[in-house]
Amino acid sequence: MGGSPTRVPLIFPELCLKQVLPFDSMNITDQFLRGIVRLAEQPVLPAARHHACRCLLDYLGATLAGSRLIGDQLSRLLNALGEGAPTASMIGMNRRSSMTHAALINGIASHAAELDDGVISGIIHPGGPVFTSLLAVAQHHESRGEDFLRGVVVGYEAAVKLAEAVQPHHKLRGWHATATCGAVGAAVGIMVMRSAESKALKNAFSAAVVSAGGSLKVLQGDSHLKPFNPGHASVSAITAMALAEAGFEGPDDPLGGPSGFLEMMAGSWNEATLTSESSAPIAVERVYFKPHAACRYCHPAIDAALELRAVPGFDGRRIRSIRVRTYQLAVAGHDHVAPESVSSAKMSIPFSVAVALLRGRAGIDEYTEETIRDVLVISLARLVEVSADDGHTAVFPAQTPARVDLTLDDGSILTAEVREPKGDPGAPLSDEEVDDKFLSLARFAGLEPDRASALRDAARQFDEHAADLYQLL
């Protein structure tokens, strides 16, 4: 294990020098980094610390569950890569390897169960790449909990702010922001955790930007590769750190210009989002947590279906048709009625609504090979029609609504509409519910109750118990 990093003040002299010039003389990369740097130089306030620890606990639960779901594949992947220096943990596998191997494995596991956090306005899951990469580096260097949490807060901010600036154009071009913007945010978070000097941080940022990738083609057919995107992003972030620390310099303005990130990967973007300092809550305070093991676009329809199932006298056998109306981005790629795999089922609104109506839940046990072959579930899913609603589309992303109409055998219609699904900042999970979700997923992953409780406690007070959590992993 390496020693603690040398602490260098985050004063960013290059950016400070440019601040004596007119604001518009700075390139867009430096304008973006100026706001990120200011956040990095501020104390981590109690609210941000609390939310970061909630996100850490949620990440650990999702990653443990993912490791259990695809553990055999992950073991084969690690064996194919070869063993590395055992400095970082593969969560849920009781094995250690190099930082990059652990980052790949944990990044894949973090997204496999579709239970990781997100920010809907950025169409991004920041927790997977940010926590995965920072944990691997932190274990290797025995980083302090305080430094780790600062890196998390700033990493989330960089990833989400960049994603919000380029969405929805980024997604419509086929890019997965969790992979692209997630890698960039994770690289920034690592460098802040490492108390990097300004030149090294910008070089790591540039390396992450020019190498960012991750296609949404992974959503199609029987593909198993969607979780690979945050795994690849996590490795990219650590590689960007290593390049910067080795002295590799990047372009001065990787975001701007004809071959920059913004033009190539979005074509249209909100410059004010990139460069202005908002009074809104910071990104780590605006995440949603998932109570259901499906794509977030499915959640409002699942919640509405569960409301209808709770109606007295409900009988699923009387359903003749189901209509789901939601916002435009939630339709394409999420309206298929016959999923070809568990991964495909997690992306399917029809399947998710059907399983919620029939089983009264849409948790990790409802998305299995057995369930996707269940004749009753698939028959009901085939009755679901998903369409875009102009009113719902107009309020996205401030709200993510869905309306479910069930037509029964006597012609009557049962209706439920959800404007903010459970887990959104406007309908948040309580601390107790976040704890319960983690403990449930830890049980699913096979952890002993005492170890799960110890992990929960260490995550909740990570700034004081970082070493305990590193050991427990």
C-alpha positions in Angstrom: 0.0 0.0 0.0 1.3 3.5 -0.8 1.6 6.3 1.7 -0.7 9.3 2.1 -0.5 11.7 -0.8 1.4 15.0 -0.5 -1.1 17.7 0.2 -0.8 20.7 -2.2 -3.2 23.6 -1.9 -5.8 23.8 -4.7 -5.0 27.3 -5.7 -5.0 26.8 -9.5 -2.6 29.6 -10.4 -3.2 29.4 -14.2 -7.0 30.0 -13.7 -6.4 32.7 -11.1 -4.1 34.6 -13.6 -6.8 34.4 -16.2 -9.3 35.9 -13.9 -7.6 39.3 -14.1 -8.6 39.3 -17.8 -12.1 39.7 -19.2 -14.2 36.6 -18.5 -14.9 36.0 -22.2 -11.1 35.8 -22.9 -11.0 32.5 -21.1 -11.7 29.4 -23.2 -14.7 27.4 -22.3 -12.7 24.6 -20.5 -11.2 27.2 -18.2 -14.5 28.8 -17.6 -16.0 25.4 -16.6 -13.0 24.5 -14.4 -13.1 27.8 -12.6 -16.5 27.0 -11.0 -15.4 23.4 -10.2 -12.2 24.7 -8.6 -14.2 27.2 -6.4 -16.3 24.3 -5.1 -13.1 22.2 -4.4 -11.6 25.1 -2.4 -14.7 25.4 -0.1 -15.3 23.3 3.0 -17.5 20.3 2.6 -20.6 21.5 4.3 -22.6 19.1 6.6 -25.5 18.8 4.1 -23.1 17.8 1.3 -21.3 15.4 3.6 -24.5 13.7 4.6 -25.7 13.3 1.0 -22.3 12.0 -0.1 -22.4 9.3 2.6 -26.0 8.4 1.5 -24.7 8.1 -2.0 -21.8 5.9 -0.9 -24.1 3.6 1.0 -26.4 3.3 -2.0 -23.4 2.7 -4.3 -22.2 -0.2 -2.1 -25.6 -1.8 -2.0 -26.0 -1.6 -5.8 -22.5 -2.9 -6.4 -22.8 -5.8 -4.0 -26.1 -6.8 -5.7 -24.5 -6.5 -9.2 -21.5 -8.6 -8.1 -23.9 -11.3 -6.9 -25.9 -11.2 -10.2 -23.0 -11.5 -12.6 -20.3 -12.8 -10.3 -19.4 -15.7 -12.5 -18.8 -13.5 -15.5 -16.8 -11.0 -13.4 -14.6 -13.8 -12.1 -13.9 -15.0 -15.6 -13.2 -11.5 -16.7 -10.7 -10.9 -13.9 -9.0 -14.3 -14.7 -8.7 -13.3 -18.3 -7.1 -10.0 -17.4 -4.6 -11.6 -15.1 -4.0 -10.8 -11.5 -2.6 -7.4 -10.5 -1.0 -6.0 -7.4 -3.6 -6.6 -4.7 -4.2 -3.0 -3.5 -7.9 -2.5 -4.2 -11.0 -4.6 -3.5 -13.5 -6.1 -5.9 -16.6 -5.4 -3.9 -18.6 -8.6 -3.0 -15.9 -10.9 -4.4 -13.5 -11.1 -1.5 -10.6 -10.5 -3.9 -8.2 -7.7 -4.5 -6.3 -6.6 -7.6 -4.8 -3.5 -9.1 -6.6 -0.2 -9.2 -7.6 -0.5 -12.8 -8.7 -4.1 -12.6 -10.8 -3.3 -9.5 -12.2 -0.2 -11.2 -13.3 -2.2 -14.2 -14.9 -5.0 -12.1 -16.6 -2.7 -9.6 -17.8 -0.3 -12.3 -19.5 -3.1 -14.2 -21.0 -4.5 -11.0 -22.3 -1.0 -9.9 -24.6 -0.8 -12.9 -25.5 -4.5 -13.4 -28.5 -4.4 -11.1 -29.9 -1.1 -12.4 -30.1 0.2 -8.8 -27.5 3.0 -8.9 -28.2 6.6 -8.3 -28.7 9.3 -10.9 -29.6 12.9 -11.8 -32.4 12.9 -14.3 -31.6 16.4 -15.8 -28.2 15.1 -16.9 -29.5 11.6 -17.8 -26.5 10.3 -15.9 -25.6 7.8 -13.1 -22.6 9.6 -11.5 -22.2 7.2 -8.5 -20.9 4.2 -10.5 -17.8 5.9 -12.1 -17.1 8.4 -9.3 -17.2 6.1 -6.4 -15.7 3.2 -8.2 -12.6 5.1 -9.3 -12.2 7.1 -6.1 -12.4 4.0 -3.9 -9.8 2.1 -5.9 -7.4 5.0 -5.7 -8.2 5.7 -2.1 -7.5 2.1 -1.0 -4.3 2.1 -3.0 -3.1 5.3 -1.4 -4.9 5.0 2.0 -6.6 8.4 1.4 -8.3 10.1 4.3 -12.0 10.1 4.5 -12.2 13.9 4.4 -10.2 14.0 1.2 -12.3 11.2 -0.3 -15.6 13.0 0.4 -14.3 16.2 -1.0 -13.4 14.3 -4.2 -16.8 12.8 -4.3 -18.7 16.1 -4.0 -16.5 17.7 -6.7 -16.6 14.7 -8.9 -20.4 14.5 -8.9 -20.5 18.3 -9.6 -18.2 18.0 -12.6 -19.9 15.0 -14.1 -23.4 16.3 -13.7 -22.7 19.8 -14.7 -21.1 18.7 -18.0 -24.0 16.2 -18.6 -26.7 18.8 -17.9 -25.0 21.2 -20.4 -25.0 18.7 -23.3 -28.3 16.8 -22.7 -30.5 15.7 -24.4 -28.4 16.2 -27.6 -25.7 14.0 -26.2 -28.1 11.1 -25.7 -29.8 11.7 -29.0 -26.4 11.3 -30.7 -26.1 7.9 -29.1 -23.8 8.7 -26.2 -24.1 7.3 -22.6 -23.4 10.2 -20.3 -22.6 7.8 -17.4 -19.6 6.7 -19.4 -18.6 10.0 -21.0 -19.3 12.7 -18.5 -18.9 10.2 -15.7 -15.3 9.5 -16.6 -14.6 13.2 -16.7 -16.2 13.9 -13.3 -14.4 10.9 -11.8 -11.0 12.0 -13.0 -11.6 15.5 -11.5 -12.8 13.9 -8.2 -9.6 11.7 -8.0 -7.4 14.7 -8.5 -9.2 16.7 -5.9 -9.0 13.8 -3.5 -5.3 13.6 -4.2 -4.8 17.4 -3.6 -3.3 17.7 -7.0 -1.7 20.9 -8.2 -3.6 22.9 -10.8 -1.6 21.8 -13.9 -2.0 18.1 -13.1 -5.8 18.5 -12.5 -6.3 20.2 -15.8 -4.2 17.6 -17.6 -6.2 14.8 -16.0 -9.4 16.6 -17.0 -8.1 16.9 -20.6 -7.1 13.2 -20.8 -10.5 12.1 -19.6 -12.3 14.4 -22.0 -10.4 13.4 -25.1 -10.7 9.7 -24.3 -14.4 9.7 -23.2 -16.6 7.1 -24.8 -19.6 4.9 -24.3 -22.3 4.1 -26.8 -26.0 3.6 -26.1 -25.9 0.8 -28.7 -25.5 -1.4 -25.6 -29.2 -1.1 -25.0 -30.2 -3.0 -28.1 -31.1 -6.6 -28.4 -29.6 -9.2 -26.1 -26.5 -7.0 -25.2 -25.0 -7.5 -21.8 -22.6 -4.5 -22.3 -24.5 -1.6 -20.7 -22.7 -2.1 -17.3 -19.4 -2.1 -19.1 -19.8 1.6 -19.8 -19.3 2.8 -16.1 -16.6 0.2 -15.8 -14.7 1.6 -18.7 -15.3 5.1 -17.4 -13.8 4.2 -14.1 -10.7 2.8 -15.7 -10.4 5.9 -18.0 -10.6 8.2 -14.9 -7.7 6.3 -13.2 -5.7 6.3 -16.4 -6.2 10.0 -16.8 -4.9 10.5 -13.2 -1.8 8.3 -14.0 -1.2 10.2 -17.3 -1.3 13.6 -15.5 0.9 12.4 -12.6 3.4 11.1 -15.2 3.6 14.6 -16.8 1.5 14.0 -20.0 0.0 17.3 -21.0 -3.4 17.6 -22.7 -4.9 20.2 -25.1 -5.6 23.6 -23.5 -9.3 23.5 -24.5 -10.6 19.9 -24.8 -14.2 21.0 -24.5 -14.2 23.7 -27.1 -13.6 24.1 -30.8 -14.5 22.0 -33.9 -12.9 18.8 -32.6 -13.8 19.4 -28.9 -16.1 17.4 -26.7 -19.0 19.8 -27.0 -19.1 19.9 -30.8 -18.3 16.3 -31.5 -20.5 14.7 -28.8 -23.4 17.1 -28.6 -23.4 19.7 -31.4 -25.6 21.9 -29.2 -25.1 22.7 -25.6 -26.1 25.2 -22.8 -23.0 27.4 -22.3 -24.6 29.1 -19.2 -24.9 25.7 -17.5 -21.2 25.1 -18.1 -19.8 28.4 -17.1 -22.2 30.0 -14.6 -22.2 29.4 -10.8 -25.7 28.4 -9.9 -27.4 29.0 -6.5 -29.2 25.6 -6.9 -28.2 22.7 -4.6 -25.0 21.0 -5.7 -25.2 17.8 -7.7 -24.6 15.4 -4.9 -27.7 16.9 -3.1 -29.9 16.4 -6.2 -29.5 12.7 -6.9 -32.4 10.2 -7.0 -32.2 6.8 -5.4 -33.9 3.8 -7.1 -36.4 1.7 -5.1 -37.0 -0.5 -8.2 -34.4 -2.6 -10.1 -35.1 -1.0 -13.5 -34.1 1.9 -15.7 -35.2 5.2 -14.1 -37.4 5.9 -17.1 -39.6 2.9 -16.0 -40.1 4.1 -12.4 -43.0 6.6 -12.7 -45.0 3.9 -14.6 -44.1 1.3 -12.0 -45.1 3.6 -9.1 -48.4 4.3 -10.9 -49.0 0.5 -11.5 -48.4 -0.2 -7.8 -50.9 2.5 -6.9 -53.5 0.8 -9.1 -52.7 -2.6 -7.7 -53.5 -1.3 -4.2 -57.0 -0.3 -5.2 -59.5 -2.4 -3.2 -60.8 -5.3 -5.3 -58.0 -5.1 -7.8 -57.9 -8.3 -10.0 -55.2 -8.5 -12.7 -57.2 -11.1 -14.6 -59.8 -8.4 -15.5 -57.3 -6.2 -17.4 -57.9 -6.0 -21.1 -55.5 -3.2 -22.1 -52.9 -1.0 -20.5 -51.9 2.5 -21.7 -48.8 4.3 -20.4 -48.3 7.9 -21.3 -45.0 9.5 -20.3 -42.3 11.9 -21.6 -40.7 11.5 -25.0 -37.3 10.4 -24.0 -38.7 7.5 -21.9 -40.4 5.9 -24.9 -37.9 4.9 -27.6 -35.8 2.0 -26.3 -38.2 1.4 -23.4 -41.5 0.4 -25.1 -40.6 -3.2 -26.1 -43.0 -5.8 -24.8 -41.0 -9.0 -25.2 -37.6 -8.6 -23.5 -34.9 -10.9 -24.8 -32.8 -10.9 -21.6 -32.8 -9.7 -18.0 -30.9 -6.6 -19.2 -33.6 -5.9 -21.8 -36.4 -6.4 -19.2 -34.8 -3.7 -17.0 -35.2 -1.3 -19.9 -38.8 -2.3 -20.6 -41.7 -0.2 -19.3 -44.3 -2.8 -20.5 -42.5 -5.6 -18.6 -41.9 -3.5 -15.5 -45.6 -2.4 -15.3 -46.7 -6.0 -15.8 -44.5 -7.5 -13.1 -45.5 -4.7 -10.7 -49.2 -5.3 -11.3 -48.8 -9.1 -10.9 -46.3 -9.3 -8.1 -46.7 -6.0 -6.3 -43.1 -5.1 -6.5 -40.3 -4.5 -9.1 -37.2 -5.4 -7.1 -34.1 -7.4 -7.9 -36.0 -10.7 -7.6 -38.5 -9.6 -10.3 -35.9 -9.3 -13.0 -34.6 -12.8 -13.5 -34.4 -15.3 -16.3 -37.3 -17.1 -14.8 -39.5 -14.0 -14.7 -38.8 -13.0 -18.3 -40.1 -16.5 -19.3 -43.2 -16.2 -17.1 -46.2 -16.6 -19.4 -48.5 -14.5 -17.2 -46.0 -11.6 -17.0 -45.2 -11.6 -20.7 -48.9 -11.9 -21.6 -49.8 -8.9 -19.5 -46.8 -7.0 -20.9 -48.1 -7.5 -24.4 -51.2 -5.6 -23.5 -49.1 -2.4 -22.7 -48.9 0.4 -25.1 -46.4 3.2 -24.3 -46.7 6.6 -25.9 -45.4 10.1 -25.4 -47.6 12.8 -23.9 -46.9 16.4 -24.9 -47.7 17.7 -21.4 -45.4 15.2 -19.7 -42.7 16.0 -22.2 -43.0 19.7 -21.6 -42.2 19.4 -17.8 -39.2 17.1 -18.3 -36.7 17.1 -16.6 -38.1 19.2 -13.8 -40.6 16.4 -13.4 -40.6 12.8 -14.9 -44.3 11.9 -15.0 -46.2 8.9 -16.2 -49.9 8.0 -16.4 -51.2 4.5 -16.4 -54.7 3.6 -17.6 -56.0 0.1 -17.1 -59.1 -0.8 -19.1 -61.0 -3.7 -17.5 -63.3 -6.3 -18.9 -66.4 -4.3 -18.2 -65.0 -1.2 -20.0 -64.2 0.7 -16.9 -60.9 2.5 -16.6 -58.6 2.7 -13.6 -56.1 5.6 -13.8 -53.0 6.6 -11.7 -50.5 9.4 -12.5 -47.1 9.9 -10.9 -45.3 13.3 -11.3 -42.2 12.5 -9.3 -41.3 8.8 -8.7 -40.3 7.6 -5.3 -36.6 8.4 -4.7 -36.6 11.8 -6.5 -35.4 14.8 -4.6 -39.0 15.9 -4.4 -40.1 12.5 -3.1 -36.9 11.3 -1.4 -36.0 8.1 0.3 -35.5 8.7 4.0 -32.2 7.8 5.7 -34.0 4.7 7.1 -35.2 3.7 3.6 -31.6 4.1 2.2 -30.4 1.9 5.1 -33.1 -0.7 4.4 -32.3 -0.8 0.7 -28.6 -1.3 1.5 -29.2 -4.1 4.1 -31.6 -5.8 1.7 -29.1 -5.8 -1.1 -26.3 -6.9 1.2 -28.5 -9.9 2.2 -29.1 -10.7 -1.4 -25.4 -10.6 -2.0 -24.8 -13.1 0.9 -23.1 -10.8 3.4 -23.4 -11.8 7.1 -25.6 -9.4 9.0 -22.8 -8.2 11.3 -20.6 -7.3 8.3 -23.4 -5.6 6.5 -24.2 -3.5 9.6 -20.5 -2.6 10.0 -20.3 -1.5 6.3 -23.4 0.6 6.8 -22.0 2.3 9.9 -18.6 2.9 8.2 -20.2 4.4 5.1 -22.5 6.6 7.2 -19.5 8.1 9.1 -17.0 7.7 6.4 -14.9 10.8 7.2 -14.1 9.2 10.5 -14.1 5.5 9.5 -12.5 5.4 6.1 -9.9 2.9 7.1 -12.6 0.6 8.6 -14.5 0.7 5.3 -11.4 0.0 3.2 -10.8 -3.1 5.4 -14.4 -4.3 5.3 -14.4 -4.2 1.5 
